[in-house]
Every structure is written in C-alpha cells, then in structure tokens.
Amino acid sequence: MKNRFSVCVLLFLVCVLPIRANFILLPMDDVSQKNHLKAYGITYWVLTKEYKASWLLNYRGGSFLLPDAAEIRKECQIRGVSFEILSDGEANQILDEIASPSQNMETVVLEKAPKIAVYTPKGKQPWDDAVTMVLTYAEIPFTPIYDEEVLTDQLLLYDWLHLHHEDFTGQYGKFYGAYRNAPWYIEQKREAEALAAKLGYSKVSEEKLAVAKKIRDFVIGGGFMFAMCSATDSFDIALAAEGVDICEPMFDGDDSDPNYQAQIDYTKSFAFKDFILERRPEKYEFSDIDMTEKRRVPFEKDYFTLMEYSAKWDVIPSMLCQNHTQLVKGFMGQTTAFDRSTIKSNVLVLGECQINEEARYIHGQKGKGFFTFFGGHDPEDYRHQVGDEPTVLDLHPNSPGFRLILNNVLFPAAKKKKQKT
C-alpha cells in the first residue's frame, strides 16, 4: 500500500510540476532564426538583467546560449525572436562539440552589457546613420553624444563608441561641389562654425582635430570604436594631418599649407598609410583610400566575402565575422571600401570584395583598445542619396550587413581572453 502511494505521488509530481529546461538557444543560422537583428537585442537585454550568456562562435551562424528563465522566454516571444529550449544534457553536448579540437568553433562568455555612445550631431535624423537605426530596431539602448561631450571627457562613461558619418577634417563632408548653395549645407556649415567658436576654436578643422584626438585617447585607453563610411578615412586623415592646414579657403577662410601632402604623418593614423589627399574642393572625395570612384564592380556582382578565422586561436576576428552567410551584399557610401595598398600591415581585413580585392571591413588594435572600420552607408540601401527615404528594418530582419554592426556592439561584452596570435 505504501509503495502504491509513493508511485501515485511521483506520477502526480511528474504531471503537475513542469520539467525545467536549463538553457535557451537563440539559433542564428539562415533557416531557424526569424529575426537575427532582434536576437542581438535579446542577448544584450539578458546581460542588463545580470545573467551571463555565451556566444557560440561558428555554431549555427554564431548562436547565443542563454540561461532558461520565464522572463527571457517571454521577451523572445514579444520581440519575435526564435528560440529553442535545451536540457542541461543537450546544452553540454553542444558545448562538448564546440570544444572539440577538430571543430572550428569556440564558446565565448558574455559578462556585462557595454555602455554605448553614438557620436552624432544634435537633431540628426535617426535613419541617416545605419548604426543608430539598427540599435533602435534591436532595442539596444545608446546615448547620443557630440563634440561638447567628447571634449569634456564624457567618453570615459562609455565602453563602445560609434562614429556617425562625420568629416573630421573640417571640410564639411566635401559636399561643396554639389551642395554649396543648398540651404541645408549653408545651415550645417553655419552651425559647425558656431559650435567651434563656442568651444574656443577659430576653425572647425581645429575643433574636429581636438575631437578626433580625444577619441584616439579613448581607444588607446581601452575603448572600443566602430566607424562607418566617411568617419573611417576622415578620422585617420585628421590625425595624420595634425598641425597641417589641408583645408582650402571656402572651408576655413584661408589658404591651405603649400605642399601639405609631404607633411602628412602616417604614424599618427589608426588604419591607413601612404594615402594621397584629394586637394580639389569640388571633388566629393577625401583621398585615394576610398575605392568608390576606382571600383568597377557591377551591381549584380557587388558582394564581399567574410574571412574565415580560427575561432579557437583568433577569437576577436571570429566574433566580428559571425554571420549566417559568408557572402554579404555590397553597398555604396561616400567611403565605400578601402584600397588594400593603403591599409597598414597590422590591420586585419575581415571582409573583401574578391573581384577587385578591395577591403570592406577591417579591424585593428590601438593601445589597449580596438577599432573597426566598415565601408558604406546603409547595408540595405545600395546607393543612399541625400534626402532618401529611411530603410525599414522590419523588411530586413535577417540582414547580414546589419549583423556585422551588431557583432561589434556585443564584442566588448566578451570575457577577456589573451589572444593567441
């Protein structure tokens, strides 16, 4: 009788009490995940709740392994993110597979949600910047900052900084040739000059150089910097041209230095070397770093390939290249891609167009920090023009190009390991 009672109690407990799984898997392959972009947002949200997460490099497109909790399941359902429930045994089986020396995979623990700043002018439309747009869509919080905040050392409050499509050389984006009579250009030039004067500088180029040097120091001190489009080459040009006037009179009111090209100091730049500056003010280009006008790549063949690194030995580039495809659709920008001959030897190429070997996506270390440069303006708007309508990310929830941006956002959350190469 006692044994029969015990069996009945056991059956009751099995039927009534839920069998709790131990892990939630956010698959990131091309078949299983409905919304890749919001999956990053879920992972970031989990970190803000003081859970730990694991990034499974090269496992099903770079999946995320999260602890099982009712609030996490609910959040996935609300945001439309596909997830799978794993038992403790199933999770351990996956981790054992990843740990095998024969597999080009690795498990990276994500510990803390990085504090994110986006360097962007006040009043800028959110869709003018792909990073602002995808962070908003993925529901990852960020703080907009600009020159005043940077120059008062507020970068110290953040772990990760994105540079808006800025011109750090003081040449107003080189829009002079096409837009010098446009009301928006005139107004933006006036506002930039007023801000420089307010901050104690006689020229916009001098004020922007001071900002670039503060950002440089942020990276050297251990910060993470991500830049797209013209913020990549103009940042390096500004640093390399410190103490040299490279602006023509329509930009700063006086002549540029004679033979300024010979005075460029390439040791001061992050990623680029031996570049030749574009002197003509009417030319929509900063230097020969950019491939926009040199490339001859048909639209239908404009793709770039992500490099394959050893996940166990080269963890950082592997994190930054996680995707559900190695072939990513190309897109244009003021700075579309980088001429390989101008890239320093210590900078990694993470993605290249194999038709002409241009680099689209590069990464390097400076001091204790890291930087990533990504060519182009908007991964889902092939040829973005001034005044174009915004990209609707609800139509592109699985965008490989936008995934690369979000890889960089989560990169600072990783538990630090000594890189082996």
C-alpha positions as CSV (number, residue, x, y, z in Angstrom):
1,M,0.0,0.0,0.0
2,K,2.8,2.4,0.9
3,N,4.6,1.6,-2.4
4,R,1.4,2.3,-4.3
5,F,1.0,5.6,-2.6
6,S,4.6,6.6,-3.4
7,V,4.1,5.8,-7.1
8,C,0.9,7.9,-7.1
9,V,2.7,10.9,-5.6
10,L,5.5,10.5,-8.1
11,L,3.1,10.4,-11.0
12,F,1.3,13.4,-9.6
13,L,4.5,15.4,-9.4
14,V,5.6,14.4,-12.9
15,C,2.2,15.5,-14.3
16,V,1.8,18.7,-12.4
17,L,5.3,20.2,-12.0
18,P,7.0,21.5,-15.2
19,I,10.2,19.8,-16.2
20,R,12.5,22.8,-16.2
21,A,15.0,23.1,-19.0
22,N,18.3,24.7,-18.3
23,F,19.1,26.7,-21.3
24,I,17.6,28.8,-24.2
25,L,19.3,28.7,-27.5
26,L,18.9,31.6,-30.0
27,P,19.8,29.9,-33.3
28,M,21.5,32.3,-35.7
29,D,21.6,30.1,-38.9
30,D,19.8,31.2,-42.0
31,V,16.9,28.8,-41.6
32,S,15.9,28.8,-37.9
33,Q,16.0,32.4,-36.9
34,K,13.1,34.7,-37.8
35,N,14.8,37.9,-36.6
36,H,18.6,37.9,-36.4
37,L,18.8,41.6,-35.5
38,K,16.5,41.5,-32.6
39,A,18.3,38.3,-31.3
40,Y,21.2,40.6,-30.5
41,G,18.9,42.9,-28.6
42,I,17.6,39.9,-26.6
43,T,21.2,38.9,-25.7
44,Y,22.0,42.5,-24.7
45,W,18.9,42.7,-22.6
46,V,19.8,39.4,-20.8
47,L,23.2,40.9,-19.9
48,T,21.4,44.0,-18.4
49,K,19.4,41.7,-16.2
50,E,22.8,40.4,-14.8
51,Y,22.5,37.0,-16.4
52,K,25.5,35.6,-18.3
53,A,25.3,34.5,-21.9
54,S,27.5,32.5,-24.2
55,W,28.3,33.3,-27.8
56,L,28.8,30.0,-29.7
57,L,31.2,31.1,-32.5
58,N,30.6,29.3,-35.8
59,Y,27.9,27.1,-34.3
60,R,24.7,27.6,-36.4
61,G,25.7,31.0,-37.6
62,G,27.0,32.3,-34.2
63,S,24.2,31.3,-31.9
64,F,23.6,32.6,-28.4
65,L,23.2,30.3,-25.4
66,L,21.2,31.9,-22.6
67,P,20.0,30.7,-19.2
68,D,16.4,29.4,-19.1
69,A,14.1,31.9,-17.3
70,A,10.5,32.7,-17.8
71,E,11.2,36.4,-18.4
72,I,13.7,35.6,-21.2
73,R,11.2,33.3,-22.9
74,K,8.6,36.0,-22.7
75,E,10.9,38.6,-24.1
76,C,11.8,36.4,-27.0
77,Q,8.1,35.9,-27.8
78,I,7.3,39.7,-27.5
79,R,10.2,40.6,-29.8
80,G,9.6,37.8,-32.3
81,V,12.9,36.1,-31.8
82,S,13.1,32.4,-32.5
83,F,14.4,30.3,-29.6
84,E,14.9,26.6,-28.7
85,I,14.7,25.1,-25.2
86,L,17.6,22.8,-24.3
87,S,18.0,20.4,-21.4
88,D,21.2,20.5,-19.5
89,G,22.4,17.4,-21.3
90,E,21.6,18.8,-24.7
91,A,23.5,22.0,-23.9
92,N,26.5,20.1,-22.6
93,Q,26.5,18.0,-25.8
94,I,26.7,21.2,-27.9
95,L,29.4,22.7,-25.7
96,D,31.4,19.5,-26.0
97,E,31.1,19.5,-29.7
98,I,32.3,23.1,-29.9
99,A,35.2,22.4,-27.6
100,S,36.5,19.5,-29.8
101,P,39.9,20.4,-31.4
102,S,38.5,19.2,-34.7
103,Q,35.8,21.9,-34.8
104,N,36.5,25.5,-35.8
105,M,34.2,26.7,-33.1
106,E,34.5,28.4,-29.7
107,T,32.4,29.4,-26.7
108,V,32.8,33.0,-25.6
109,V,31.2,34.1,-22.3
110,L,29.4,37.4,-22.4
111,E,29.5,39.0,-19.0
112,K,28.4,42.6,-19.0
113,A,26.3,44.9,-21.3
114,P,28.6,47.5,-22.6
115,K,27.6,51.2,-22.3
116,I,27.1,52.6,-25.8
117,A,27.6,56.1,-27.1
118,V,26.8,57.2,-30.7
119,Y,28.7,60.3,-31.9
120,T,26.1,62.1,-33.9
121,P,25.0,65.8,-34.4
122,K,22.1,67.1,-32.5
123,G,18.9,66.9,-34.5
124,K,20.2,64.3,-37.0
125,Q,17.5,62.1,-38.4
126,P,17.9,58.6,-37.0
127,W,17.8,56.9,-40.4
128,D,20.8,59.0,-41.6
129,D,23.0,56.6,-39.7
130,A,22.8,52.8,-40.0
131,V,24.1,52.1,-36.5
132,T,21.6,54.4,-34.8
133,M,18.9,52.8,-36.9
134,V,19.8,49.1,-36.1
135,L,20.4,49.8,-32.4
136,T,17.0,51.3,-32.2
137,Y,15.4,48.4,-34.1
138,A,17.3,45.8,-32.0
139,E,16.2,47.7,-28.8
140,I,19.7,48.2,-27.6
141,P,20.0,51.4,-25.6
142,F,22.5,54.1,-26.5
143,T,23.4,57.7,-25.7
144,P,23.8,60.3,-28.4
145,I,26.9,62.5,-27.8
146,Y,28.7,65.1,-29.9
147,D,31.6,67.5,-29.7
148,E,30.8,69.1,-26.4
149,E,30.5,65.8,-24.6
150,V,33.7,64.4,-26.2
151,L,35.8,67.5,-25.3
152,T,34.6,67.4,-21.7
153,D,35.9,63.8,-21.3
154,Q,32.4,62.2,-21.1
155,L,33.7,59.3,-23.3
156,L,35.0,57.9,-20.0
157,L,31.4,56.9,-19.2
158,Y,31.2,54.5,-22.1
159,D,32.7,51.2,-23.3
160,W,31.8,51.4,-27.0
161,L,31.6,54.4,-29.4
162,H,30.2,54.6,-32.9
163,L,31.2,57.5,-35.1
164,H,28.4,58.9,-37.2
165,H,29.2,59.6,-40.9
166,E,31.3,62.6,-39.8
167,D,34.0,64.6,-41.5
168,F,36.8,65.1,-39.0
169,T,38.9,67.2,-41.5
170,G,36.8,70.3,-41.3
171,Q,35.8,70.2,-45.0
172,Y,32.0,69.7,-44.3
173,G,31.9,66.3,-45.9
174,K,33.3,67.5,-49.2
175,F,29.7,68.4,-50.2
176,Y,30.9,71.8,-51.6
177,G,30.9,70.8,-55.2
178,A,27.3,69.6,-55.4
179,Y,25.5,71.3,-52.5
180,R,27.3,74.6,-51.6
181,N,24.1,76.5,-52.5
182,A,21.7,74.1,-50.8
183,P,20.0,75.6,-47.7
184,W,20.9,72.5,-45.5
185,Y,24.6,72.8,-46.4
186,I,24.7,76.5,-45.6
187,E,22.9,75.9,-42.3
188,Q,25.1,73.0,-41.3
189,K,28.3,75.0,-42.1
190,R,27.0,77.9,-40.0
191,E,26.1,75.6,-37.1
192,A,29.6,73.9,-37.2
193,E,31.3,77.3,-37.2
194,A,29.2,78.5,-34.3
195,L,29.9,75.3,-32.3
196,A,33.7,75.6,-32.9
197,A,33.6,79.2,-31.7
198,K,31.6,78.3,-28.6
199,L,34.2,75.7,-27.7
200,G,37.0,78.1,-28.2
201,Y,38.4,77.3,-31.6
202,S,38.9,79.7,-34.5
203,K,38.4,76.9,-37.1
204,V,36.1,73.9,-37.5
205,S,39.1,71.9,-38.6
206,E,40.9,72.7,-35.4
207,E,37.9,71.7,-33.3
208,K,37.3,68.5,-35.2
209,L,41.0,67.6,-34.7
210,A,40.6,68.1,-31.0
211,V,37.6,65.8,-31.0
212,A,39.5,63.1,-33.1
213,K,42.4,63.2,-30.6
214,K,40.0,62.7,-27.6
215,I,38.5,59.7,-29.5
216,R,42.0,58.4,-30.2
217,D,42.8,58.6,-26.5
218,F,39.6,56.8,-25.6
219,V,40.6,53.9,-27.8
220,I,44.2,53.8,-26.6
221,G,42.9,53.7,-23.0
222,G,40.9,50.6,-23.7
223,G,37.7,51.8,-25.5
224,F,36.0,50.1,-28.5
225,M,35.4,52.3,-31.6
226,F,33.3,51.5,-34.6
227,A,33.1,53.8,-37.6
228,M,31.3,53.6,-41.0
229,C,31.5,55.4,-44.3
230,S,33.4,58.8,-44.2
231,A,34.0,58.6,-40.5
232,T,36.7,56.0,-41.2
233,D,39.1,57.7,-43.5
234,S,38.4,61.3,-42.4
235,F,39.2,60.3,-38.8
236,D,42.6,58.9,-39.9
237,I,43.3,61.8,-42.2
238,A,42.6,64.3,-39.4
239,L,45.0,62.6,-37.1
240,A,47.7,62.3,-39.7
241,A,47.3,65.9,-40.7
242,E,47.7,67.3,-37.2
243,G,49.4,70.7,-37.4
244,V,48.9,70.9,-41.1
245,D,46.3,73.1,-42.9
246,I,44.7,70.9,-45.5
247,C,41.6,73.0,-46.0
248,E,41.0,75.3,-48.9
249,P,39.7,78.9,-48.4
250,M,36.0,78.0,-48.9
251,F,36.2,75.7,-45.9
252,D,38.3,77.7,-43.4
253,G,38.8,81.2,-44.8
254,D,42.5,80.9,-45.6
255,D,44.8,79.0,-47.9
256,S,46.0,75.5,-47.2
257,D,49.7,74.9,-46.4
258,P,51.9,74.7,-49.5
259,N,52.8,71.1,-50.4
260,Y,50.8,69.8,-47.4
261,Q,50.9,66.3,-48.8
262,A,54.6,66.0,-47.8
263,Q,53.8,66.9,-44.2
264,I,51.3,64.1,-43.6
265,D,52.4,61.9,-40.7
266,Y,51.1,58.4,-41.3
267,T,52.4,57.1,-37.9
268,K,49.5,59.0,-36.2
269,S,46.7,57.3,-38.1
270,F,45.0,54.1,-36.9
271,A,44.5,52.0,-40.1
272,F,45.8,53.8,-43.2
273,K,49.2,54.6,-44.7
274,D,50.7,56.3,-47.7
275,F,47.4,57.8,-48.9
276,I,47.2,60.8,-51.2
277,L,44.8,63.6,-50.2
278,E,42.2,64.9,-52.7
279,R,43.0,68.6,-52.9
280,R,40.2,69.8,-55.2
281,P,37.4,71.2,-53.1
282,E,34.7,70.4,-55.6
283,K,35.7,66.7,-55.6
284,Y,33.4,64.5,-53.4
285,E,36.3,62.5,-52.0
286,F,38.9,62.9,-49.2
287,S,41.8,60.7,-50.5
288,D,42.7,57.7,-52.5
289,I,41.9,55.4,-49.5
290,D,38.4,55.1,-50.8
291,M,37.6,52.8,-53.8
292,T,34.2,54.4,-54.7
293,E,35.4,56.0,-58.0
294,K,38.1,53.5,-58.7
295,R,36.0,50.3,-58.5
296,R,34.4,48.7,-61.5
297,V,32.0,46.2,-59.8
298,P,28.6,45.6,-61.4
299,F,25.6,45.9,-59.1
300,E,24.6,42.3,-59.5
301,K,28.1,41.1,-58.6
302,D,28.7,43.6,-55.7
303,Y,29.2,41.2,-52.8
304,F,32.0,40.9,-50.3
305,T,33.3,37.8,-48.6
306,L,33.9,37.4,-44.8
307,M,37.2,36.0,-43.9
308,E,37.4,32.7,-42.0
309,Y,39.5,32.8,-38.9
310,S,40.3,30.1,-36.4
311,A,37.7,30.5,-33.7
312,K,39.9,29.0,-31.0
313,W,43.0,30.9,-31.9
314,D,41.7,34.2,-33.4
315,V,38.7,34.8,-31.2
316,I,38.3,38.5,-31.8
317,P,38.1,38.5,-35.7
318,S,35.9,35.3,-35.4
319,M,33.4,37.2,-33.2
320,L,33.3,40.2,-35.6
321,C,32.7,37.9,-38.6
322,Q,29.8,35.8,-37.2
323,N,27.0,35.6,-39.7
324,H,24.6,33.2,-41.4
325,T,26.4,33.7,-44.7
326,Q,29.9,34.4,-45.7
327,L,28.8,36.3,-48.8
328,V,27.4,39.8,-47.9
329,K,25.7,42.1,-50.3
330,G,27.7,45.2,-51.0
331,F,26.5,48.8,-50.6
332,M,27.8,52.2,-51.5
333,G,28.8,55.3,-49.4
334,Q,31.0,58.3,-49.6
335,T,33.6,55.9,-48.4
336,T,32.5,52.6,-49.9
337,A,35.6,50.4,-49.5
338,F,39.3,50.7,-48.7
339,D,42.3,50.4,-51.2
340,R,44.3,47.4,-49.8
341,S,47.6,49.2,-50.6
342,T,46.7,52.0,-48.1
343,I,46.0,49.6,-45.2
344,K,48.7,49.2,-42.5
345,S,50.1,45.7,-42.2
346,N,49.0,45.3,-38.6
347,V,45.3,45.8,-39.5
348,L,43.1,42.7,-40.2
349,V,40.9,42.6,-43.2
350,L,37.7,40.9,-42.1
351,G,35.8,41.2,-45.4
352,E,36.8,41.8,-49.0
353,C,35.3,42.1,-52.5
354,Q,37.1,39.3,-54.4
355,I,36.5,40.9,-57.8
356,N,39.0,43.7,-57.1
357,E,40.4,42.7,-53.7
358,E,39.1,45.9,-52.0
359,A,38.7,45.7,-48.3
360,R,35.2,46.4,-47.0
361,Y,35.5,45.6,-43.3
362,I,38.7,46.0,-41.3
363,H,39.8,45.8,-37.6
364,G,42.8,46.7,-35.5
365,Q,44.1,47.3,-32.0
366,K,45.4,50.7,-30.8
367,G,46.9,50.7,-27.3
368,K,44.6,48.8,-25.0
369,G,41.5,49.3,-27.2
370,F,40.1,48.3,-30.6
371,F,38.7,49.8,-33.7
372,T,36.6,48.5,-36.6
373,F,36.0,50.4,-39.9
374,F,33.1,49.4,-42.1
375,G,32.8,50.9,-45.6
376,G,29.5,52.1,-47.0
377,H,26.5,53.9,-45.7
378,D,23.5,51.6,-45.3
379,P,23.7,47.8,-45.7
380,E,20.2,47.6,-47.2
381,D,20.2,50.7,-49.3
382,Y,22.7,50.1,-52.1
383,R,23.2,53.7,-53.2
384,H,22.0,56.0,-50.4
385,Q,21.5,59.6,-51.6
386,V,21.0,62.8,-49.6
387,G,17.3,63.0,-48.7
388,D,16.4,59.4,-49.5
389,E,13.7,57.7,-47.5
390,P,14.7,55.7,-44.5
391,T,15.3,51.9,-44.6
392,V,12.6,50.0,-42.9
393,L,14.3,47.3,-40.9
394,D,11.1,45.3,-40.4
395,L,11.7,44.4,-44.1
396,H,15.3,43.2,-43.4
397,P,15.3,41.4,-40.0
398,N,17.9,38.9,-41.2
399,S,20.3,41.4,-42.9
400,P,23.9,40.0,-42.9
401,G,25.3,43.5,-43.3
402,F,23.5,44.9,-40.2
403,R,24.6,41.8,-38.3
404,L,28.2,42.8,-38.7
405,I,27.4,46.1,-37.0
406,L,25.8,44.3,-34.1
407,N,28.7,41.9,-33.8
408,N,30.8,44.9,-32.9
409,V,28.2,46.0,-30.3
410,L,28.4,42.7,-28.4
411,F,32.2,42.3,-28.8
412,P,33.0,44.5,-25.7
413,A,30.8,42.2,-23.6
414,A,33.0,39.2,-24.1
415,K,35.1,37.9,-21.2
416,K,38.6,38.9,-22.0
417,K,41.0,36.2,-23.2
418,K,44.6,36.6,-24.2
419,Q,44.6,36.4,-28.0
420,K,46.9,33.7,-29.2
421,T,48.1,35.3,-32.4
